[in-house]
Amino acid sequence: MQYKTKIGDPLDPRTTLGPIAIKSNMETVKEKVRIAVERDGARIIYGSLDYKMEDEPFLDGNWMEPIITEGISTDSPSFQ
C-alpha cells in the first residue's frame, strides 16, 4: 500500500496533514530538529526544514512537512 501525505487545507477531506496551529510551536519543532542534526548527529532521511506551501490562499500558514530522522539516541537533549 502506497501512502502519500497531502499537506493542505484541513477542511479538505483529501488533506492528510494540516498546518501547525501556533507559529511558536512550529519554530520549536524546527529548532529541535536543527539541534538534533547539528549537535547530536541525527540525519534527516525524509522531509525538509525548508518546506514552502505553494497553494496561494495558505502561503502565510504554519506549514511543515513530516520529517524523519535517524542516528540519534532517545537520551539526546533534543528530545527534552
N, CA, C, O and CB atoms as a CASP TS submission, in Angstrom:
PFRMAT TS
TARGET T0000
AUTHOR 0000-0000-0000
METHOD Language model
MODEL 1
PARENT N/A
ATOM      1  N   MET     1       0.835  -1.187   0.000  1.00  0.00           N
ATOM      2  CA  MET     1       0.000   0.000   0.000  1.00  0.00           C
ATOM      3  C   MET     1       0.878   1.248   0.000  1.00  0.00           C
ATOM      4  O   MET     1       1.726   1.416   0.876  1.00  0.00           O
ATOM      5  CB  MET     1      -0.949   0.000   1.214  1.00  0.00           C
ATOM      6  N   GLN     2       0.676   2.096  -0.957  1.00  0.00           N
ATOM      7  CA  GLN     2       1.426   3.352  -1.052  1.00  0.00           C
ATOM      8  C   GLN     2       0.630   4.447  -0.357  1.00  0.00           C
ATOM      9  O   GLN     2      -0.564   4.603  -0.613  1.00  0.00           O
ATOM     10  CB  GLN     2       1.712   3.733  -2.543  1.00  0.00           C
ATOM     11  N   TYR     3       1.278   5.204   0.518  1.00  0.00           N
ATOM     12  CA  TYR     3       0.624   6.288   1.231  1.00  0.00           C
ATOM     13  C   TYR     3       1.328   7.581   0.880  1.00  0.00           C
ATOM     14  O   TYR     3       2.555   7.657   0.955  1.00  0.00           O
ATOM     15  CB  TYR     3       0.630   6.045   2.765  1.00  0.00           C
ATOM     16  N   LYS     4       0.583   8.587   0.501  1.00  0.00           N
ATOM     17  CA  LYS     4       1.166   9.872   0.156  1.00  0.00           C
ATOM     18  C   LYS     4       0.557  10.943   1.046  1.00  0.00           C
ATOM     19  O   LYS     4      -0.665  11.044   1.165  1.00  0.00           O
ATOM     20  CB  LYS     4       0.945  10.202  -1.342  1.00  0.00           C
ATOM     21  N   THR     5       1.402  11.730   1.660  1.00  0.00           N
ATOM     22  CA  THR     5       0.947  12.826   2.502  1.00  0.00           C
ATOM     23  C   THR     5       0.451  13.964   1.626  1.00  0.00           C
ATOM     24  O   THR     5       1.130  14.378   0.686  1.00  0.00           O
ATOM     25  CB  THR     5       2.074  13.308   3.440  1.00  0.00           C
ATOM     26  N   LYS     6      -0.718  14.459   1.936  1.00  0.00           N
ATOM     27  CA  LYS     6      -1.278  15.620   1.240  1.00  0.00           C
ATOM     28  C   LYS     6      -1.352  16.749   2.253  1.00  0.00           C
ATOM     29  O   LYS     6      -2.217  16.755   3.129  1.00  0.00           O
ATOM     30  CB  LYS     6      -2.700  15.309   0.615  1.00  0.00           C
ATOM     31  N   ILE     7      -0.435  17.709   2.128  1.00  0.00           N
ATOM     32  CA  ILE     7      -0.398  18.860   3.015  1.00  0.00           C
ATOM     33  C   ILE     7      -1.341  19.910   2.449  1.00  0.00           C
ATOM     34  O   ILE     7      -1.280  20.235   1.263  1.00  0.00           O
ATOM     35  CB  ILE     7       1.055  19.422   3.169  1.00  0.00           C
ATOM     36  N   GLY     8      -2.219  20.440   3.305  1.00  0.00           N
ATOM     37  CA  GLY     8      -3.125  21.460   2.793  1.00  0.00           C
ATOM     38  C   GLY     8      -4.232  21.839   3.745  1.00  0.00           C
ATOM     39  O   GLY     8      -4.109  21.706   4.962  1.00  0.00           O
ATOM     40  N   ASP     9      -5.310  22.312   3.168  1.00  0.00           N
ATOM     41  CA  ASP     9      -6.483  22.807   3.878  1.00  0.00           C
ATOM     42  C   ASP     9      -7.055  21.705   4.773  1.00  0.00           C
ATOM     43  O   ASP     9      -7.463  20.658   4.270  1.00  0.00           O
ATOM     44  CB  ASP     9      -7.555  23.310   2.879  1.00  0.00           C
ATOM     45  N   PRO    10      -7.092  21.922   6.078  1.00  0.00           N
ATOM     46  CA  PRO    10      -7.603  20.886   6.967  1.00  0.00           C
ATOM     47  C   PRO    10      -9.095  20.591   6.774  1.00  0.00           C
ATOM     48  O   PRO    10      -9.587  19.573   7.259  1.00  0.00           O
ATOM     49  CB  PRO    10      -7.355  21.287   8.389  1.00  0.00           C
ATOM     50  N   LEU    11      -9.812  21.464   6.076  1.00  0.00           N
ATOM     51  CA  LEU    11     -11.228  21.222   5.805  1.00  0.00           C
ATOM     52  C   LEU    11     -11.446  20.386   4.543  1.00  0.00           C
ATOM     53  O   LEU    11     -12.564  19.943   4.277  1.00  0.00           O
ATOM     54  CB  LEU    11     -11.961  22.542   5.675  1.00  0.00           C
ATOM     55  N   ASP    12     -10.390  20.173   3.773  1.00  0.00           N
ATOM     56  CA  ASP    12     -10.465  19.370   2.554  1.00  0.00           C
ATOM     57  C   ASP    12     -10.301  17.896   2.936  1.00  0.00           C
ATOM     58  O   ASP    12      -9.285  17.542   3.536  1.00  0.00           O
ATOM     59  CB  ASP    12      -9.370  19.811   1.515  1.00  0.00           C
ATOM     60  N   PRO    13     -11.256  17.032   2.614  1.00  0.00           N
ATOM     61  CA  PRO    13     -11.144  15.623   3.007  1.00  0.00           C
ATOM     62  C   PRO    13      -9.949  14.891   2.399  1.00  0.00           C
ATOM     63  O   PRO    13      -9.577  13.823   2.886  1.00  0.00           O
ATOM     64  CB  PRO    13     -12.393  14.906   2.625  1.00  0.00           C
ATOM     65  N   ARG    14      -9.340  15.441   1.347  1.00  0.00           N
ATOM     66  CA  ARG    14      -8.150  14.805   0.751  1.00  0.00           C
ATOM     67  C   ARG    14      -6.884  15.142   1.524  1.00  0.00           C
ATOM     68  O   ARG    14      -5.861  14.482   1.345  1.00  0.00           O
ATOM     69  CB  ARG    14      -7.989  15.237  -0.707  1.00  0.00           C
ATOM     70  N   THR    15      -6.936  16.150   2.373  1.00  0.00           N
ATOM     71  CA  THR    15      -5.781  16.575   3.162  1.00  0.00           C
ATOM     72  C   THR    15      -5.504  15.567   4.270  1.00  0.00           C
ATOM     73  O   THR    15      -6.415  15.150   4.985  1.00  0.00           O
ATOM     74  CB  THR    15      -6.013  17.978   3.758  1.00  0.00           C
ATOM     75  N   THR    16      -4.236  15.179   4.405  1.00  0.00           N
ATOM     76  CA  THR    16      -3.842  14.274   5.484  1.00  0.00           C
ATOM     77  C   THR    16      -2.972  14.971   6.528  1.00  0.00           C
ATOM     78  O   THR    16      -2.710  14.408   7.591  1.00  0.00           O
ATOM     79  CB  THR    16      -3.100  13.078   4.914  1.00  0.00           C
ATOM     80  N   LEU    17      -2.520  16.201   6.230  1.00  0.00           N
ATOM     81  CA  LEU    17      -1.696  16.952   7.174  1.00  0.00           C
ATOM     82  C   LEU    17      -1.973  18.434   7.008  1.00  0.00           C
ATOM     83  O   LEU    17      -1.749  19.001   5.939  1.00  0.00           O
ATOM     84  CB  LEU    17      -0.190  16.650   6.967  1.00  0.00           C
ATOM     85  N   GLY    18      -2.463  19.060   8.074  1.00  0.00           N
ATOM     86  CA  GLY    18      -2.756  20.486   8.053  1.00  0.00           C
ATOM     87  C   GLY    18      -1.633  21.284   8.696  1.00  0.00           C
ATOM     88  O   GLY    18      -0.586  20.727   9.025  1.00  0.00           O
ATOM     89  N   PRO    19      -1.840  22.579   8.878  1.00  0.00           N
ATOM     90  CA  PRO    19      -0.807  23.434   9.465  1.00  0.00           C
ATOM     91  C   PRO    19      -0.677  23.192  10.969  1.00  0.00           C
ATOM     92  O   PRO    19      -1.561  22.622  11.608  1.00  0.00           O
ATOM     93  CB  PRO    19      -1.124  24.910   9.195  1.00  0.00           C
ATOM     94  N   ILE    20       0.438  23.639  11.504  1.00  0.00           N
ATOM     95  CA  ILE    20       0.632  23.648  12.953  1.00  0.00           C
ATOM     96  C   ILE    20      -0.110  24.871  13.473  1.00  0.00           C
ATOM     97  O   ILE    20       0.038  25.960  12.917  1.00  0.00           O
ATOM     98  CB  ILE    20       2.176  23.677  13.354  1.00  0.00           C
ATOM     99  N   ALA    21      -0.900  24.716  14.519  1.00  0.00           N
ATOM    100  CA  ALA    21      -1.805  25.771  14.975  1.00  0.00           C
ATOM    101  C   ALA    21      -1.081  27.036  15.446  1.00  0.00           C
ATOM    102  O   ALA    21      -1.557  28.144  15.201  1.00  0.00           O
ATOM    103  CB  ALA    21      -2.665  25.245  16.091  1.00  0.00           C
ATOM    104  N   ILE    22       0.050  26.884  16.112  1.00  0.00           N
ATOM    105  CA  ILE    22       0.734  28.031  16.714  1.00  0.00           C
ATOM    106  C   ILE    22       2.139  28.138  16.145  1.00  0.00           C
ATOM    107  O   ILE    22       2.915  27.184  16.211  1.00  0.00           O
ATOM    108  CB  ILE    22       0.780  27.906  18.261  1.00  0.00           C
ATOM    109  N   LYS    23       2.470  29.306  15.582  1.00  0.00           N
ATOM    110  CA  LYS    23       3.763  29.504  14.917  1.00  0.00           C
ATOM    111  C   LYS    23       4.939  29.175  15.838  1.00  0.00           C
ATOM    112  O   LYS    23       5.910  28.563  15.394  1.00  0.00           O
ATOM    113  CB  LYS    23       3.884  30.944  14.424  1.00  0.00           C
ATOM    114  N   SER    24       4.868  29.566  17.094  1.00  0.00           N
ATOM    115  CA  SER    24       5.994  29.300  18.007  1.00  0.00           C
ATOM    116  C   SER    24       6.195  27.791  18.196  1.00  0.00           C
ATOM    117  O   SER    24       7.324  27.345  18.404  1.00  0.00           O
ATOM    118  CB  SER    24       5.752  29.983  19.383  1.00  0.00           C
ATOM    119  N   ASN    25       5.126  27.005  18.128  1.00  0.00           N
ATOM    120  CA  ASN    25       5.279  25.541  18.219  1.00  0.00           C
ATOM    121  C   ASN    25       6.034  25.010  17.010  1.00  0.00           C
ATOM    122  O   ASN    25       6.895  24.141  17.145  1.00  0.00           O
ATOM    123  CB  ASN    25       3.899  24.850  18.327  1.00  0.00           C
ATOM    124  N   MET    26       5.712  25.533  15.824  1.00  0.00           N
ATOM    125  CA  MET    26       6.415  25.111  14.614  1.00  0.00           C
ATOM    126  C   MET    26       7.903  25.460  14.718  1.00  0.00           C
ATOM    127  O   MET    26       8.762  24.643  14.387  1.00  0.00           O
ATOM    128  CB  MET    26       5.789  25.775  13.363  1.00  0.00           C
ATOM    129  N   GLU    27       8.197  26.665  15.175  1.00  0.00           N
ATOM    130  CA  GLU    27       9.592  27.080  15.316  1.00  0.00           C
ATOM    131  C   GLU    27      10.327  26.227  16.351  1.00  0.00           C
ATOM    132  O   GLU    27      11.511  25.939  16.176  1.00  0.00           O
ATOM    133  CB  GLU    27       9.668  28.557  15.708  1.00  0.00           C
ATOM    134  N   THR    28       9.654  25.824  17.413  1.00  0.00           N
ATOM    135  CA  THR    28      10.260  24.950  18.426  1.00  0.00           C
ATOM    136  C   THR    28      10.614  23.592  17.823  1.00  0.00           C
ATOM    137  O   THR    28      11.706  23.071  18.052  1.00  0.00           O
ATOM    138  CB  THR    28       9.303  24.767  19.626  1.00  0.00           C
ATOM    139  N   VAL    29       9.694  23.027  17.060  1.00  0.00           N
ATOM    140  CA  VAL    29       9.958  21.731  16.421  1.00  0.00           C
ATOM    141  C   VAL    29      11.145  21.845  15.471  1.00  0.00           C
ATOM    142  O   VAL    29      12.039  20.998  15.488  1.00  0.00           O
ATOM    143  CB  VAL    29       8.707  21.229  15.659  1.00  0.00           C
ATOM    144  N   LYS    30      11.158  22.887  14.641  1.00  0.00           N
ATOM    145  CA  LYS    30      12.261  23.076  13.697  1.00  0.00           C
ATOM    146  C   LYS    30      13.593  23.236  14.428  1.00  0.00           C
ATOM    147  O   LYS    30      14.607  22.682  14.003  1.00  0.00           O
ATOM    148  CB  LYS    30      11.999  24.300  12.810  1.00  0.00           C
ATOM    149  N   GLU    31      13.592  23.983  15.511  1.00  0.00           N
ATOM    150  CA  GLU    31      14.832  24.188  16.266  1.00  0.00           C
ATOM    151  C   GLU    31      15.318  22.884  16.879  1.00  0.00           C
ATOM    152  O   GLU    31      16.520  22.620  16.885  1.00  0.00           O
ATOM    153  CB  GLU    31      14.626  25.239  17.364  1.00  0.00           C
ATOM    154  N   LYS    32      14.413  22.069  17.392  1.00  0.00           N
ATOM    155  CA  LYS    32      14.816  20.775  17.962  1.00  0.00           C
ATOM    156  C   LYS    32      15.420  19.867  16.891  1.00  0.00           C
ATOM    157  O   LYS    32      16.385  19.150  17.156  1.00  0.00           O
ATOM    158  CB  LYS    32      13.610  20.078  18.623  1.00  0.00           C
ATOM    159  N   VAL    33      14.859  19.896  15.694  1.00  0.00           N
ATOM    160  CA  VAL    33      15.422  19.092  14.606  1.00  0.00           C
ATOM    161  C   VAL    33      16.799  19.635  14.223  1.00  0.00           C
ATOM    162  O   VAL    33      17.734  18.859  14.029  1.00  0.00           O
ATOM    163  CB  VAL    33      14.473  19.089  13.372  1.00  0.00           C
ATOM    164  N   ARG    34      16.932  20.959  14.114  1.00  0.00           N
ATOM    165  CA  ARG    34      18.244  21.561  13.792  1.00  0.00           C
ATOM    166  C   ARG    34      19.299  21.146  14.816  1.00  0.00           C
ATOM    167  O   ARG    34      20.408  20.757  14.448  1.00  0.00           O
ATOM    168  CB  ARG    34      18.137  23.107  13.743  1.00  0.00           C
ATOM    169  N   ILE    35      18.954  21.231  16.095  1.00  0.00           N
ATOM    170  CA  ILE    35      19.896  20.865  17.163  1.00  0.00           C
ATOM    171  C   ILE    35      20.245  19.378  17.067  1.00  0.00           C
ATOM    172  O   ILE    35      21.408  18.999  17.214  1.00  0.00           O
ATOM    173  CB  ILE    35      19.296  21.192  18.562  1.00  0.00           C
ATOM    174  N   ALA    36      19.247  18.547  16.824  1.00  0.00           N
ATOM    175  CA  ALA    36      19.497  17.109  16.706  1.00  0.00           C
ATOM    176  C   ALA    36      20.486  16.818  15.590  1.00  0.00           C
ATOM    177  O   ALA    36      21.347  15.949  15.730  1.00  0.00           O
ATOM    178  CB  ALA    36      18.190  16.355  16.456  1.00  0.00           C
ATOM    179  N   VAL    37      20.367  17.537  14.488  1.00  0.00           N
ATOM    180  CA  VAL    37      21.266  17.325  13.342  1.00  0.00           C
ATOM    181  C   VAL    37      22.645  17.918  13.618  1.00  0.00           C
ATOM    182  O   VAL    37      23.661  17.244  13.444  1.00  0.00           O
ATOM    183  CB  VAL    37      20.669  17.949  12.062  1.00  0.00           C
ATOM    184  N   GLU    38      22.678  19.172  14.044  1.00  0.00           N
ATOM    185  CA  GLU    38      23.961  19.876  14.196  1.00  0.00           C
ATOM    186  C   GLU    38      24.770  19.395  15.389  1.00  0.00           C
ATOM    187  O   GLU    38      25.991  19.276  15.292  1.00  0.00           O
ATOM    188  CB  GLU    38      23.720  21.356  14.328  1.00  0.00           C
ATOM    189  N   ARG    39      24.125  19.119  16.502  1.00  0.00           N
ATOM    190  CA  ARG    39      24.855  18.783  17.718  1.00  0.00           C
ATOM    191  C   ARG    39      24.861  17.294  18.043  1.00  0.00           C
ATOM    192  O   ARG    39      25.842  16.774  18.574  1.00  0.00           O
ATOM    193  CB  ARG    39      24.276  19.530  18.866  1.00  0.00           C
ATOM    194  N   ASP    40      23.772  16.615  17.725  1.00  0.00           N
ATOM    195  CA  ASP    40      23.618  15.246  18.199  1.00  0.00           C
ATOM    196  C   ASP    40      23.812  14.186  17.119  1.00  0.00           C
ATOM    197  O   ASP    40      23.664  12.995  17.390  1.00  0.00           O
ATOM    198  CB  ASP    40      22.272  15.085  18.802  1.00  0.00           C
ATOM    199  N   GLY    41      24.139  14.603  15.907  1.00  0.00           N
ATOM    200  CA  GLY    41      24.479  13.647  14.861  1.00  0.00           C
ATOM    201  C   GLY    41      23.314  13.002  14.121  1.00  0.00           C
ATOM    202  O   GLY    41      23.513  12.027  13.397  1.00  0.00           O
ATOM    203  N   ALA    42      22.106  13.527  14.289  1.00  0.00           N
ATOM    204  CA  ALA    42      20.966  12.972  13.560  1.00  0.00           C
ATOM    205  C   ALA    42      21.098  13.289  12.069  1.00  0.00           C
ATOM    206  O   ALA    42      21.781  14.234  11.673  1.00  0.00           O
ATOM    207  CB  ALA    42      19.630  13.533  14.119  1.00  0.00           C
ATOM    208  N   ARG    43      20.434  12.480  11.267  1.00  0.00           N
ATOM    209  CA  ARG    43      20.359  12.714   9.824  1.00  0.00           C
ATOM    210  C   ARG    43      18.898  12.760   9.429  1.00  0.00           C
ATOM    211  O   ARG    43      18.111  11.908   9.843  1.00  0.00           O
ATOM    212  CB  ARG    43      21.121  11.611   9.020  1.00  0.00           C
ATOM    213  N   ILE    44      18.532  13.749   8.633  1.00  0.00           N
ATOM    214  CA  ILE    44      17.173  13.807   8.100  1.00  0.00           C
ATOM    215  C   ILE    44      17.131  12.862   6.912  1.00  0.00           C
ATOM    216  O   ILE    44      17.871  13.038   5.944  1.00  0.00           O
ATOM    217  CB  ILE    44      16.758  15.280   7.690  1.00  0.00           C
ATOM    218  N   ILE    45      16.265  11.859   6.985  1.00  0.00           N
ATOM    219  CA  ILE    45      16.166  10.900   5.879  1.00  0.00           C
ATOM    220  C   ILE    45      14.890  11.105   5.068  1.00  0.00           C
ATOM    221  O   ILE    45      14.742  10.535   3.987  1.00  0.00           O
ATOM    222  CB  ILE    45      16.214   9.468   6.414  1.00  0.00           C
ATOM    223  N   TYR    46      13.978  11.909   5.580  1.00  0.00           N
ATOM    224  CA  TYR    46      12.766  12.253   4.829  1.00  0.00           C
ATOM    225  C   TYR    46      12.309  13.627   5.285  1.00  0.00           C
ATOM    226  O   TYR    46      12.278  13.910   6.483  1.00  0.00           O
ATOM    227  CB  TYR    46      11.633  11.184   5.035  1.00  0.00           C
ATOM    228  N   GLY    47      11.957  14.471   4.346  1.00  0.00           N
ATOM    229  CA  GLY    47      11.432  15.791   4.667  1.00  0.00           C
ATOM    230  C   GLY    47      12.518  16.852   4.652  1.00  0.00           C
ATOM    231  O   GLY    47      13.684  16.584   4.362  1.00  0.00           O
ATOM    232  N   SER    48      12.097  18.050   4.970  1.00  0.00           N
ATOM    233  CA  SER    48      12.989  19.209   4.936  1.00  0.00           C
ATOM    234  C   SER    48      12.495  20.267   5.913  1.00  0.00           C
ATOM    235  O   SER    48      11.296  20.390   6.162  1.00  0.00           O
ATOM    236  CB  SER    48      13.083  19.793   3.505  1.00  0.00           C
ATOM    237  N   LEU    49      13.427  21.020   6.456  1.00  0.00           N
ATOM    238  CA  LEU    49      13.055  22.154   7.303  1.00  0.00           C
ATOM    239  C   LEU    49      12.685  23.378   6.468  1.00  0.00           C
ATOM    240  O   LEU    49      12.248  24.392   7.012  1.00  0.00           O
ATOM    241  CB  LEU    49      14.200  22.501   8.258  1.00  0.00           C
ATOM    242  N   ASP    50      12.853  23.288   5.175  1.00  0.00           N
ATOM    243  CA  ASP    50      12.627  24.429   4.284  1.00  0.00           C
ATOM    244  C   ASP    50      11.337  24.319   3.476  1.00  0.00           C
ATOM    245  O   ASP    50      11.236  24.927   2.411  1.00  0.00           O
ATOM    246  CB  ASP    50      13.791  24.574   3.341  1.00  0.00           C
ATOM    247  N   TYR    51      10.356  23.566   3.948  1.00  0.00           N
ATOM    248  CA  TYR    51       9.111  23.384   3.199  1.00  0.00           C
ATOM    249  C   TYR    51       8.420  24.728   2.985  1.00  0.00           C
ATOM    250  O   TYR    51       8.326  25.538   3.908  1.00  0.00           O
ATOM    251  CB  TYR    51       8.167  22.409   3.938  1.00  0.00           C
ATOM    252  N   LYS    52       7.948  24.956   1.787  1.00  0.00           N
ATOM    253  CA  LYS    52       7.180  26.161   1.446  1.00  0.00           C
ATOM    254  C   LYS    52       5.841  25.733   0.844  1.00  0.00           C
ATOM    255  O   LYS    52       5.802  24.991  -0.137  1.00  0.00           O
ATOM    256  CB  LYS    52       7.977  27.078   0.445  1.00  0.00           C
ATOM    257  N   MET    53       4.765  26.198   1.430  1.00  0.00           N
ATOM    258  CA  MET    53       3.434  25.933   0.893  1.00  0.00           C
ATOM    259  C   MET    53       3.282  26.709  -0.401  1.00  0.00           C
ATOM    260  O   MET    53       3.623  27.890  -0.466  1.00  0.00           O
ATOM    261  CB  MET    53       2.317  26.319   1.913  1.00  0.00           C
ATOM    262  N   GLU    54       2.773  26.054  -1.425  1.00  0.00           N
ATOM    263  CA  GLU    54       2.632  26.693  -2.734  1.00  0.00           C
ATOM    264  C   GLU    54       1.198  27.101  -3.057  1.00  0.00           C
ATOM    265  O   GLU    54       0.979  27.845  -4.013  1.00  0.00           O
ATOM    266  CB  GLU    54       3.135  25.768  -3.804  1.00  0.00           C
ATOM    267  N   ASP    55       0.216  26.635  -2.285  1.00  0.00           N
ATOM    268  CA  ASP    55      -1.176  26.987  -2.551  1.00  0.00           C
ATOM    269  C   ASP    55      -1.434  28.420  -2.094  1.00  0.00           C
ATOM    270  O   ASP    55      -1.279  28.740  -0.916  1.00  0.00           O
ATOM    271  CB  ASP    55      -2.141  26.003  -1.839  1.00  0.00           C
ATOM    272  N   GLU    56      -1.821  29.264  -3.016  1.00  0.00           N
ATOM    273  CA  GLU    56      -1.973  30.708  -2.803  1.00  0.00           C
ATOM    274  C   GLU    56      -2.728  31.096  -1.522  1.00  0.00           C
ATOM    275  O   GLU    56      -2.235  31.954  -0.789  1.00  0.00           O
ATOM    276  CB  GLU    56      -2.682  31.297  -3.975  1.00  0.00           C
ATOM    277  N   PRO    57      -3.870  30.526  -1.221  1.00  0.00           N
ATOM    278  CA  PRO    57      -4.574  31.018  -0.034  1.00  0.00           C
ATOM    279  C   PRO    57      -3.907  30.645   1.295  1.00  0.00           C
ATOM    280  O   PRO    57      -4.314  31.140   2.346  1.00  0.00           O
ATOM    281  CB  PRO    57      -5.973  30.494  -0.041  1.00  0.00           C
ATOM    282  N   PHE    58      -2.897  29.786   1.260  1.00  0.00           N
ATOM    283  CA  PHE    58      -2.304  29.285   2.501  1.00  0.00           C
ATOM    284  C   PHE    58      -0.835  29.684   2.687  1.00  0.00           C
ATOM    285  O   PHE    58      -0.154  29.120   3.543  1.00  0.00           O
ATOM    286  CB  PHE    58      -2.419  27.788   2.539  1.00  0.00           C
ATOM    287  N   LEU    59      -0.347  30.622   1.920  1.00  0.00           N
ATOM    288  CA  LEU    59       1.073  30.968   1.959  1.00  0.00           C
ATOM    289  C   LEU    59       1.553  31.425   3.335  1.00  0.00           C
ATOM    290  O   LEU    59       2.714  31.204   3.678  1.00  0.00           O
ATOM    291  CB  LEU    59       1.352  32.046   0.956  1.00  0.00           C
ATOM    292  N   ASP    60       0.702  32.046   4.120  1.00  0.00           N
ATOM    293  CA  ASP    60       1.127  32.590   5.411  1.00  0.00           C
ATOM    294  C   ASP    60       0.911  31.642   6.585  1.00  0.00           C
ATOM    295  O   ASP    60       1.115  32.035   7.733  1.00  0.00           O
ATOM    296  CB  ASP    60       0.398  33.865   5.677  1.00  0.00           C
ATOM    297  N   GLY    61       0.503  30.399   6.322  1.00  0.00           N
ATOM    298  CA  GLY    61       0.251  29.456   7.411  1.00  0.00           C
ATOM    299  C   GLY    61       1.522  28.872   7.997  1.00  0.00           C
ATOM    300  O   GLY    61       2.622  29.121   7.506  1.00  0.00           O
ATOM    301  N   ASN    62       1.358  28.108   9.033  1.00  0.00           N
ATOM    302  CA  ASN    62       2.473  27.461   9.733  1.00  0.00           C
ATOM    303  C   ASN    62       2.644  26.046   9.197  1.00  0.00           C
ATOM    304  O   ASN    62       2.229  25.072   9.825  1.00  0.00           O
ATOM    305  CB  ASN    62       2.234  27.440  11.276  1.00  0.00           C
ATOM    306  N   TRP    63       3.253  25.954   8.043  1.00  0.00           N
ATOM    307  CA  TRP    63       3.357  24.685   7.321  1.00  0.00           C
ATOM    308  C   TRP    63       4.707  24.030   7.536  1.00  0.00           C
ATOM    309  O   TRP    63       5.751  24.681   7.529  1.00  0.00           O
ATOM    310  CB  TRP    63       3.120  24.899   5.836  1.00  0.00           C
ATOM    311  N   MET    64       4.652  22.737   7.726  1.00  0.00           N
ATOM    312  CA  MET    64       5.872  21.957   7.897  1.00  0.00           C
ATOM    313  C   MET    64       5.585  20.550   7.393  1.00  0.00           C
ATOM    314  O   MET    64       4.562  19.960   7.741  1.00  0.00           O
ATOM    315  CB  MET    64       6.350  21.946   9.397  1.00  0.00           C
ATOM    316  N   GLU    65       6.479  20.013   6.581  1.00  0.00           N
ATOM    317  CA  GLU    65       6.250  18.650   6.119  1.00  0.00           C
ATOM    318  C   GLU    65       6.765  17.666   7.161  1.00  0.00           C
ATOM    319  O   GLU    65       7.581  18.031   8.008  1.00  0.00           O
ATOM    320  CB  GLU    65       6.934  18.407   4.752  1.00  0.00           C
ATOM    321  N   PRO    66       6.301  16.438   7.108  1.00  0.00           N
ATOM    322  CA  PRO    66       6.805  15.435   8.044  1.00  0.00           C
ATOM    323  C   PRO    66       8.324  15.276   7.880  1.00  0.00           C
ATOM    324  O   PRO    66       8.848  15.334   6.768  1.00  0.00           O
ATOM    325  CB  PRO    66       6.089  14.074   7.822  1.00  0.00           C
ATOM    326  N   ILE    67       9.002  15.079   8.982  1.00  0.00           N
ATOM    327  CA  ILE    67      10.447  14.884   8.969  1.00  0.00           C
ATOM    328  C   ILE    67      10.760  13.599   9.728  1.00  0.00           C
ATOM    329  O   ILE    67      10.282  13.383  10.842  1.00  0.00           O
ATOM    330  CB  ILE    67      11.195  16.110   9.599  1.00  0.00           C
ATOM    331  N   ILE    68      11.562  12.762   9.109  1.00  0.00           N
ATOM    332  CA  ILE    68      12.030  11.538   9.763  1.00  0.00           C
ATOM    333  C   ILE    68      13.542  11.660   9.903  1.00  0.00           C
ATOM    334  O   ILE    68      14.245  11.981   8.945  1.00  0.00           O
ATOM    335  CB  ILE    68      11.625  10.238   8.949  1.00  0.00           C
ATOM    336  N   THR    69      14.027  11.398  11.108  1.00  0.00           N
ATOM    337  CA  THR    69      15.470  11.427  11.352  1.00  0.00           C
ATOM    338  C   THR    69      15.918  10.033  11.785  1.00  0.00           C
ATOM    339  O   THR    69      15.117   9.199  12.208  1.00  0.00           O
ATOM    340  CB  THR    69      15.840  12.498  12.437  1.00  0.00           C
ATOM    341  N   GLU    70      17.217   9.813  11.664  1.00  0.00           N
ATOM    342  CA  GLU    70      17.819   8.581  12.169  1.00  0.00           C
ATOM    343  C   GLU    70      19.168   8.922  12.770  1.00  0.00           C
ATOM    344  O   GLU    70      19.716  10.002  12.547  1.00  0.00           O
ATOM    345  CB  GLU    70      17.963   7.511  11.043  1.00  0.00           C
ATOM    346  N   GLY    71      19.689   7.980  13.534  1.00  0.00           N
ATOM    347  CA  GLY    71      21.031   8.143  14.084  1.00  0.00           C
ATOM    348  C   GLY    71      21.104   9.030  15.304  1.00  0.00           C
ATOM    349  O   GLY    71      22.125   9.680  15.531  1.00  0.00           O
ATOM    350  N   ILE    72      20.043   9.076  16.099  1.00  0.00           N
ATOM    351  CA  ILE    72      20.064   9.876  17.320  1.00  0.00           C
ATOM    352  C   ILE    72      19.482   9.042  18.462  1.00  0.00           C
ATOM    353  O   ILE    72      18.502   8.321  18.278  1.00  0.00           O
ATOM    354  CB  ILE    72      19.266  11.208  17.136  1.00  0.00           C
ATOM    355  N   SER    73      20.081   9.147  19.611  1.00  0.00           N
ATOM    356  CA  SER    73      19.618   8.417  20.782  1.00  0.00           C
ATOM    357  C   SER    73      18.399   9.110  21.394  1.00  0.00           C
ATOM    358  O   SER    73      18.304  10.337  21.366  1.00  0.00           O
ATOM    359  CB  SER    73      20.748   8.293  21.822  1.00  0.00           C
ATOM    360  N   THR    74      17.490   8.345  21.932  1.00  0.00           N
ATOM    361  CA  THR    74      16.340   8.939  22.616  1.00  0.00           C
ATOM    362  C   THR    74      16.752   9.610  23.917  1.00  0.00           C
ATOM    363  O   THR    74      15.941  10.295  24.540  1.00  0.00           O
ATOM    364  CB  THR    74      15.281   7.878  22.894  1.00  0.00           C
ATOM    365  N   ASP    75      17.997   9.424  24.336  1.00  0.00           N
ATOM    366  CA  ASP    75      18.524  10.112  25.516  1.00  0.00           C
ATOM    367  C   ASP    75      19.055  11.500  25.178  1.00  0.00           C
ATOM    368  O   ASP    75      19.467  12.239  26.072  1.00  0.00           O
ATOM    369  CB  ASP    75      19.626   9.282  26.156  1.00  0.00           C
ATOM    370  N   SER    76      19.048  11.852  23.927  1.00  0.00           N
ATOM    371  CA  SER    76      19.558  13.146  23.486  1.00  0.00           C
ATOM    372  C   SER    76      18.753  14.292  24.090  1.00  0.00           C
ATOM    373  O   SER    76      17.535  14.177  24.226  1.00  0.00           O
ATOM    374  CB  SER    76      19.534  13.234  21.962  1.00  0.00           C
ATOM    375  N   PRO    77      19.405  15.393  24.453  1.00  0.00           N
ATOM    376  CA  PRO    77      18.680  16.573  24.932  1.00  0.00           C
ATOM    377  C   PRO    77      17.698  17.117  23.910  1.00  0.00           C
ATOM    378  O   PRO    77      16.796  17.869  24.278  1.00  0.00           O
ATOM    379  CB  PRO    77      19.655  17.655  25.312  1.00  0.00           C
ATOM    380  N   SER    78      17.840  16.766  22.650  1.00  0.00           N
ATOM    381  CA  SER    78      16.918  17.228  21.608  1.00  0.00           C
ATOM    382  C   SER    78      15.502  16.724  21.856  1.00  0.00           C
ATOM    383  O   SER    78      14.541  17.308  21.354  1.00  0.00           O
ATOM    384  CB  SER    78      17.399  16.769  20.231  1.00  0.00           C
ATOM    385  N   PHE    79      15.364  15.655  22.619  1.00  0.00           N
ATOM    386  CA  PHE    79      14.050  15.087  22.886  1.00  0.00           C
ATOM    387  C   PHE    79      13.405  15.679  24.127  1.00  0.00           C
ATOM    388  O   PHE    79      12.277  15.322  24.466  1.00  0.00           O
ATOM    389  CB  PHE    79      14.156  13.594  23.033  1.00  0.00           C
ATOM    390  N   GLN    80      14.089  16.561  24.794  1.00  0.00           N
ATOM    391  CA  GLN    80      13.557  17.148  26.043  1.00  0.00           C
ATOM    392  C   GLN    80      12.553  18.224  25.755  1.00  0.00           C
ATOM    393  O   GLN    80      12.006  18.822  26.681  1.00  0.00           O
ATOM    394  CB  GLN    80      14.680  17.719  26.898  1.00  0.00           C
TER
END
